[in-house]
Amino acid sequence: MTEPLIQTTDLVKEYIVGEQTVAALRGVSISIEKNGFVAVMGPSGSGKSTFMNLIGCLDSPTRGDYLLAGEKISALSGDALAAIRNKRIGFVFQQFNLLPRTTALDNVELPLLYAGVPAAERHERAKKRLAEVGLADRMDHHPAQLSGGQQQRVAIARALVNDPVLILADEPTGALDSRTSLEVMALLQKLNRDGLTVVMVTHEQDIAAFARRNIHFLDGLVVEDHAVQKITDAEALLRQAAVPVAA
């Protein structure tokens, strides 16, 4: 059995709203293997976003344990969580979250700047990641000069630049058309084949079908967890549509 990258045990997250305690997660125990590709699904208020925030070290649980690559994360300080976010987790968002007045290269370099990496090394690592997502000829472009799909590729390059062990993608195709969504999913599938663990939130069943495993949340609990029996191959669909696949 593949060693788990993510292990949660009886994970609980509660919020105080006025005089009431609201349970966003109610004892979630999940194991996600290294090199997994998991789609997390569920309606609004189901707990999926809270779960992603906890495994992304953006928040801490009220109770329960979270281990990342065998290290207990759930009791760490805010500074320690920030260091893990910067060095071990890459984030991809629906709205790209790029700085509008800086180039693609500068956007990708940003996590390295926060990590104190010297300028020459920042440039080389950022250029390499942009080339890997098919944007070697767009490094000096600003976000407004790029298509939505190209902006999302810049965001993915930024997520990869610190060589993370985990990519967390929150509705990565939500702002894209169907063709561009296929290109982004082909890239995520390639990264997963190359050994990266990907956990993705999506509302769309057809997008979840690109993952290897689907986990469904409802009312703060996992109500379904299954392997995808017929994984959709994004590159194959692009070839069928005669759409060039990004390098």
N, C-alpha and C positions, 0 to 999 in steps of 0.2 A: 504493500500500500504506500502511495506517495506521502511523504512527510507534509503535514499541514503547514501552510504559511500563516493562516489566520485561524485562531481557536478562541471561541467565546463560550463561556459557561455561565448560565443563569444570569445573563446580562439584563439589568433593569435600569431604566432611565425615567425619573419622575420630575415633574415640574410643578411648582407652586403657583396656582392661578387664583388670586384672591385668597379665600379661605379653603380652597380645594386643592387636593393633590391629584394631578393628572399623570397617569402612567403612559408614556409614549412607547416604552418597551417593557414587557412583562415576563422576563425570564427567558431570554433567547440563547440557545446553545447551538452553535454552528461551527463546523470545521470546513475550511476552504483550502484545498491542496495547493502546493506550489505548482506553477504552470497551469493553474485553472483559468477558465473563462466563464464567469458567472454573471447572469442577468438577475438583478433584484427587482421584483415587481410588486405591485399592490396599489390600491386606491389612495387618494390623498388622506392623510391621517392614519395610514396603516402602520407606520413605524419605520418604513424603509429609509427615509431620509435621516431619521435619528440614528439608525443603525450605521449608515454610511458615515455620518459625522463622527461616530464613536470609533469605527475602525480606521477612519482617516485622521484620528488624533486631533480633531477640531473641537471635541468635547470629551468629558469624562463621565463614566457611568455612575449612577447612584449606588448600585450594588452589582456584584458579579465580577468576573475576570475576563480580561482580553489579553491574549498572547499573540505577538507578532514575531514570527520566526523563532519561537520559543522564549522570547523575552516578555515578561509581564509588563504590560503597558498601562493597565487600568489604574495604577496607583501613582503614576509619575507626576511630577510637577509641570506647571504650564511651560516653563522654559525647556524642559526635557521633551515634552510633546512637540514643541515648535521645532526642535532640532530633528526629531524623527520625521516630521512633515517635510522639512526641507531636504533631508538627505536620503530618505528611504521610500517616500510616497510621491507619486506624480499625480496631479489633478487635471482633469479635462472637464470643462463646463459647457453647458448648452450655449451660453452667450459669449464664449471664447475668452472674455476677460483680458483682452490685450490692451496695452497702453497705446492710445491712438496717435500720439505725437512721436513715437519712436519706431524704428525700423523692425522688421521681422527678426533680424539678428539681435538687436538690442533686447527685444522681448524675450527671446530664448535665453539670452545671457542672464536675465534677471535673477533666477534662483542661485546661479553661481556667484553673482555679485553679493547676495545676502550671505552666502557661505564663505565669503572671503577668498575666493579663488583668484589668482593673479590674472591681469587683463589678457595677456597673450594666450594663456590656457583657456580662459573663458571664450575668446574668439574662436579658437580651433574646435573646441567641443561643441559650441553652438553651430558652427558651420557644418560640422559632421552630422549633427542631428537634423538640420534643415535639409541637407542633401539626402539623408535617409528617407525623409517624408516627401521627396520629390520637389523641393523648393530651392535647389541650388542656384537657380537663376532669378530668385525673388527675394534674396536676402536683404537688399537695400530698399525694398518697398515698405511703405507704411500700410497699416491695416486697411485704410480706405481705398488703397490701390489694389487690394486683393479680393477675390471672390469669397463667399462664405465658406466654401470647402477649403480654400487655401488658408483662410484665417484659422479654421479648425486644425489644419495640419501644423500651422505655426504653434498653436496651443499644445498639440500632441508633442511636437519637438521640444517645447519648453518643459513639458511633463517628464520627458525622457532625459533631459540634459544632465541631471545629477545621478544617472544610472540607478533608478529606484528598483526596489524589489516588487513594487505593487503600483498598478495604475488604477485610480478610481475615476470613473467616467460617469458624470451626472447628465443624463439625457443628451449624449454627445451628438445626436442627429436631430434634435428637436427643432433647430433653427435652419435646417437644410432641406433642399428638395430631394426627391427620391434618388436621382442619379448620384448626387453628391453624397448622400447618405451611404450608398453602396461603396463609394470610394473610401469613405472614412471607416466603414466596417471592414473592408478588405485590409486596410492598414492595421486596424486593431487585431484582426485575425492573424496577420503576418507576425506582428509583435508577439502574440501569444504562441505561435508556432516556434518562434525564436527563443522561447523560454520565459517570457514575462507573464506574471499573473495579472489578470484584468478582472475587475469587478465593476459592473455597469448598472446604473439605474435606468430603467426605461418603462414607459407606459404601453409601449407598442409590442404586441406579440410577434409581429414579423421581424422586428429588430432583436427581440429576445432569442429568436431562432438562430441567430448567428453565434450565440454563446454555446458552450458545452453543457451548461447546467442552468436551470431556472429555479430561483427561490422566491416564493410568494409570501408576502406579509399581509396580515389583517388584524386590526385591533391590537397591535403591539406584539403579535405572536407570529411564528412561522407556521403557515397552514399547509404549505406544499413545498416539496424539495425533490426535484427529479432531474435525471440526466436528459438532455435533449436527444431524442431518438433519431431524428433526421436533421443534422446541422446544415443550415444554409451556407453554401460556399459563395462568398461575395465576389471573389475573383472570377468564378465560373459565370456568374450572372453578368458581370461586366464584359466578359469575353462574348457572351451570347448577344449582348447589346452592342457589340463592336465599339465599346468604350475603352480607350487606353487605360491600363492600370498604372498608377503612380509607381515610380521606381522605389 
